[in-house]
Amino acid sequence: MSYFKDKIVWITGASSGIGEALAHEFAKRQSRLVLSARRVAELERVKNDLGLQDDAVLVLPLDLTNYAQMEDKVAQVMGHFGRIDVLINNGGISQRSLVKDTDISVYERLINVNYLGTVAISKAVLKVFLQQGSGQFGVVTSLMGKFSAPLRSGYCGAKHALHGFFDSLRMEYEKEHIKVNLICPGFIQTNISKNALLADGSAQNTMDDATDKGMSAEECAQRIAEALRKNRFETIMGGKETFAVYIKRLSPRLLHRIVSKAKVT
């Protein structure tokens, strides 16, 4: 029997990219799903593409910057399914701009979406996990949560913050049978670079070469599911960019020289 069979898996950022691929992956593993993002029409499209029974998938619109709504959203999931087994924090947005040019509102949005929104929904779900006596957080951060690169200062800051928060959460609640799994993808074939924020907050609207040549979202989703099944504290995935994690351990200065010279878009 599949580890995820009949488990309630809530995925944020489920309207496209890794989130959409995760929906299909967990549908194959016979989970029941909660799909969240801002774009309702796209969520409905994903739901229809899954081919599951209607009551096995709950479409739940969610804006990660609206912290006040999180308790109500959790109540809606509980009203529909009666429990939550896994929350996969996948929603987020990237950045492509120099520090000197970037408006402070862009940094504010990156923190609000990528970090504080994820913290807010996780705190609301944590209450359910504690009542149940079990639960699992899957947190899709990035390799940028392990090291940094040019043009991504705010994105890197938010992703680094996720590691600090969730490592602490794991230590506090491991004895209550709550699992925390950090996922650090490198370049994945999604629209993340197209949606990335420029210095003025507008979208880049172009595909980075490295992203276009990255790992497929489907393979990424499969690896994420396996990482959660095996309860891996931290998982890195991608191509040659993953070696940067190990280089940094040996020599931060060497990594600095390599990444500074590398094409990062």
N, C-alpha and C positions, 0 to 999 in steps of 0.2 A: 504494500500500500504506500502511495506517495506520502512523503512527510507533510506536504501541504494540502492533501486531500481534505476538502470541506472546511479548511481554515479560512477565516475572514481576513483578507489581505487588502489593506487600504493603500492606494498608490496616489501620491500627489504628482503633478506635472504629467498626467496620464493622457493628455490630448495629442501628444506627438513624441517623436524621438525615443529616448530610452524608456520613458514612462509608457508609451504605447506598446513598445516591444515587451516590457514587463507584464503588461496586461495579457498579451497573448501567451507569454511563457507560463504565467500562473494559471491561466485558463487550461492550458495543456496539463498542468499538474492538478487539475480538478479543484482548484480553490474557488471560493466565492469572493467577489471583488467589489471594492468601492473605488470608483474612478473620480478623481478630483483635478480640477484646473479651472481657469476662468472661462474658457471657450466652451460653452455648453454644446453647441452644434458639433464640434469636433469630438467631444466626449461621447455624444450619442452615436456618432459614426464609428468610433472605436468599439463601443458596446455592441452595435449591430454586426460588426466584422467578427466579433468573438464567437458568435453562434451559440451562446449559452442560453439557458432558460431565462426568461425575463427577470424572475425574482432572485436569480443568482448574481446579478450585477446591479449595483446602485450607482447611478450617476449623481454626484454631489458637487455642484459648483462651489469653488473655493478661491478666495483671494488671500494669499499668504500675508498681505500687508494689513488685513483687517483682523487684528488680534482679538478683538472683542467678540467675534463670531465663533471662535473655536469651540467653546463649551457647547454652543447650540449645534454645531456641526457634528460633534461627538455624540450628542443626544440623538441626532437623526440617524446616525449609523447604528446606535444601540437599539433604537426603535425598530429599525428594519431587520437587523441580524441578531441582536441580543448579546453580542460580544464583539471584541476586536482581538485578533490574534497577532497580526503583523501590521505595523505602519512602515511603509517605505517612503521616506522623505526624499523625493526626487525633484520636486519643483525648484526652479532657479533660473537665473539669468547671468550672462557673462558680460565682459567689458573689453573694449579695444581703444585705449586712449592714454596719452602721456599724463603723468601726475600734474605737471604745470598747467595743462590745458583743461583738466577735468573739473567741471563744476561740482561744488560740494553736494548738490542735490543728487548727483549721480552716485556718489559714495553712499548717501543716505538710502537711496533705493536699493543698492546692492546689499547693504546690511539688512534693510527691512525685509527684503524678499528671501535672500539666501541664508541669513542667520536668524534674525529675530522671529520671522514667520515660522521657520522650522522649529525654533525653541517653543513658540507659543502653542503650536498644534501638538508638539510632543508632550508638553506639560499637561495639556488637557487629556491626552490619551493615557498618560502615565497614571492618572487617577483610576482609570478603568483597569489597567494592567495590575495595579496594586490590589484592587477589589477582587479581581479574578485570581490573583496569585500567580500570574504568568503573563508573558507578552514579549514581543520582539520588535526592536527598532532597527530597520535597515536605513542607513544614512548615505545617500549618494553624494559624496563630497567631490573630490577631484585630485589628480596629482598636484594641482595647485594648492591643495591643503597640506602638502608635504614639502614643497619648495615653490619658489616664485619665478615669474618671467616678466619681461617688459610688456607694457600696455595692459596689464591686468592687476594693477595695484589694489583696487577695491575688491575685485573678485577674489584675489588671493587672500586678502585680509579676512573676508567673510568665510572662506573655506577653511583657513587656519583656525578661525574661531569655532567652527563646528567640531573640529577634532578636540579642542580643549573642553568644550561643553560635554560632549557625549562620552569621552573617556572618563570624565568625572561622574556622569550619571551612571555609567556601568559600575563603577566602584561603589557607589551609594546603594544600588538596588540589585546587585547580583544575587545576594542572599534571598531576595524575594522572587527569584526565578525570572528575572527580566534580563533579556539578552540585548546587546548592542553590537551591531556590525557595521563598521565603516567601510565604504566602498570608494576606491580612488581610481576612477577611469582617466585615461589619457585622451588621445584623439579618437573620438567616436563619430561615425557618420550620422550626424543630426543637423538640425538648423541652428545649433547654438551660436555659431559665429554670425549667421545672418541676423539673429535677434540681439546680438551683443550691443551694449550701449556705447555710443561714442561720447566724446567730451561734453557735448551739450545735451545728452540724454536721448538723442535719436538713435534709431537702429542702424547697424552697419549695412545690412541688406546685401551683403556679399558673402560668399563661401570662402573660408580660408582653405588654402591648398592642403595643409596638414589634416584638417578636419575631414575634407573630402576624401582623403586617402586613408582614413583611420579604420579602426575596427567597426564592423557592422553593429548596429544597435541590437540586432537579434542575438549575436554572439555575446555581446555585453550583458544582455538580460539573462541569458542562460548561465553565465558565470556568476552573476549576482545571486540568482536563485540557489546555486550550489554553495556559494559563500554563506548564505543565510542558513541553508540546510545543515552545513557543517559547523555553524556558529563560529566562523572565523572573526576574530576581533577586528582585523584590518586586511583588506584585499586590494592589491594594485593590479591594474589591467591596461593593456594597450600594446603598442609596439616598442620600438627602441627607446621611446621617451621614458619608459619605466625605469631604465638603467639610471636615470638621474637621481632616483631615490637612494640608490646604493652609493653612487658617487658622492652625494652630499654627506653621507655618514663618514666616508673616508676623508674627504677634503672639500669643505664648503667653498674654499677659494677656487679650486679646480672647477667645480660645478658653475660657479659664477662666470668664469671665463668661457666655458662651453656654451652656456645658455645665452650669454651676452652676444655671442657671435652667430648663434643659430637663427634660422628663419622660424619665427614663432607665430606666423599667421598663414 
